[in-house]
Amino acid sequence: MKSKKNKITGMLNSTVGKIKQTAGKIINDKDLETQGLMQEAKGKGQQLLSATQKKIQKGSTAIGKMAHKVEHA
């Protein structure tokens, strides 16, 4: 379930980062804009991690099934 948590947290960080970037642009605050950019990047990284975890889990399940077939062949 870590992949779901990373996906949700990543989506949240990405969204909050975009909001901070927009707010920074509106009020002309480069620091806030930069924080937003960094938080959005962190969120995208978390989403990528989630996708990778999911693929590893699927691959592990497939390997387990193949090993079971070989043992019972």
Stockholm file with secondary structure:
# STOCKHOLM 1.0

chainA/1-73         MKSKKNKITGMLNSTVGKIKQTAGKIINDKDLETQGLMQEAKGKGQQLLSATQKKIQKGSTAIGKMAHKVEHA
#=GR chainA/1-73 SS CHHHHHHHHHHHHHHHHHHHHHHHHHTTCHHHHHHHHHHHHHHHHHHHHHHHHHHHHHHHHHHHHHHHHHHTC
#=GC SS_cons        CHHHHHHHHHHHHHHHHHHHHHHHHHTTCHHHHHHHHHHHHHHHHHHHHHHHHHHHHHHHHHHHHHHHHHHTC
//
